[in-house]
Amino acid sequence: MTTSSVTPSVVPSAAPSVTKAVLFHELGGPEVLKVEDVPLRAPGPGEVLFKVEAIGLNRAEALFRAGGYYYQPTLPGSRLGYEAAGVVEAVGDGVTAYQPGDLVMAVADFDFGVHGVYGERVLLPQNSVVHRPDGVDAVTSAAAWLAYSTAYGGLVETAGLAPGDHVVITGASSGVGTAALQTARRLGAIPIATTRGEAKRQRLLELGAAHVITTDSEDLVKEVGRFTGGQGADMAFDAIGGPGFATVGDALAPGGTAVLYGWLDPRPVQLSMNWPQTVHTYANGPLVRTEEYRRRAAAFIGSGLADGTLAPVIAETFEGLERMPDAHRLMETNTHTGKIVVTLG
């Protein structure tokens, strides 16, 4: 990632006082998402204004829109969106790390009901953006930060994944799941991917999974045991939770580590009786709000994108904010592999 030291800028007098953004005024399906004009003010002290080129979608946004996220939107008129890549147009007083023309991406350390990035222009605190890696396009950048920082933060910073470790990655075809496969491979670990059916098996193998388990037809614990010589996995990285989290724990070696970073199954989480093991719950936000973590994560992601060991998997791109409902519909089918991105001209 690149940095620079420059003189702060202010919004030019010709800058628009409104911008288009995606809002929703009631909970519901993708159809509640509406493109509207919203006020756009000049950046205040410590703020960065950037023009959005691409937006990366995340499962959390569908949950938030429907009222199923861990915090609720303020209605009517809630914003939405964690990830975007764009070009700085202006900065406020005290901002020295960014200047107009810099290529940046959002780091998803905010309440997207307030600072949602589904819009043509976005105003964020300077701590909520990082420089885009040199030579990396907007679509790749919009798909990179949250997935890879979650994989890196959960697997490495939280659980200490090491070379040679077997790690079970559930929901492996998601954006974070594919990022976790690549992160594990980059560290010399052995990723075991899970998916519900056969349709995604070959693609997951192509993306770096050493083994794939289809949980609709195969026994997770038995298959992990077969792949690990009867020892069990050293680690699990789970997006699902619910009662199935106990089965994930059953697949670990004694003393293994399970990281729960999502709750696609909203039922209460059950723990395995396969003790001793360490269980972590992981949220990206608290880590991303620390400057040292942002520096380490940016270095890991930037270097991986530069050398090709990290390469976001793009399931599909849609053009224009008005296609956001269609992008959300695709996300809810669960038929895609990787990230969905909406581009803006």
C-alpha positions, 0 to 999 in steps of 0.5 A: 500500500502506498502513503504520502504526506500532502497539504490538506485540501477542501471541496472545490466550490463546484463540488455537488451538494447532493449525491445519489445513494441507495437507501431503504425505508423499511425492512424487507427483501431486495426490493426495498432498496431505492436510489435517491438523492441525499445531501453531500457536505464538504469534508470536515476535520479528519474526513475524506470525500471520495468518488466511488468506482466499485462496491463490494457486497457482503452477506451482512448487508442483506441481513441488515436490510432484512433486520437480521443483523446484530444491530438494527437500521434506523428507519426510514432512510438507512444507508447501507454498505461496508466496502467500496473503492474509489478516488479521493476528491477532497479532504478536510483539515488535519488530513495529511495521508490523502490528497485529491486523486489518491486511490482508496478503499473503505475498511469497514470499521463503521456502522453502515447505517450511518456511513454506508458506501452504497453511493456515488460519493462517500464521506468517511473518517480518514481512519476508515480508508486505506490506500489501494494497492499499486496497480490493483483495479477498482473491482478487485479493490472493492472485493478485497478488504473485508474478505481478506482482513476477516480471514487474516484477522481471524486465522492469523491474528486471533487463532495463530494459524501456522504452516502445516496446520489443517484448517476446516473452512465452512461456507468456503464458497463465500467471499470470506471463505475463498479469501480464507482458502487463499490465506491458508495456502499463503501461510503454508496451511492445509485448507479443508473446504466445506460446501453443501452440495457437489456443484461447487466442489471442483471450483473450490479445489481450483481455488486452493482447497486441499480437500472438499467436504459436501456436508449434505452427503458426507460426514464432516467428522469422518472426512476430516479424520480421513484427511488428517490421518485420524488426528482431526483438524488443528483449526476451524474457521466457521461462518455458520454457527448454530447447532452445527458448530458442535459438529465443527468442534467434533472434527478438531484434534484435542486442543484445537481451535475454532473461530466463529465469525458468522451466524448464517444459522440464527439458532443458538450456538452449540459447543462440542464436548470434544475438550479441550479446545479453544473457541474464539468469536471473531468480529472484524470491527474492533481490530480494524479500529486499531491503527496497528492492525490496519497497518499489518492487514494492509501490508498482508493484503497489499503484498498478497495482491501484488504477488498474486497469492491473494486474488479475489474471486469475483462471482459477478459484476452489476453496473449502476446503483439501480442494479443493487436489488438484482445484486442482492437477489443473486447474493440470496440465492447462494449459487455464486462463488466469491464476491458480487460487485456493483460498478459505477461509471 
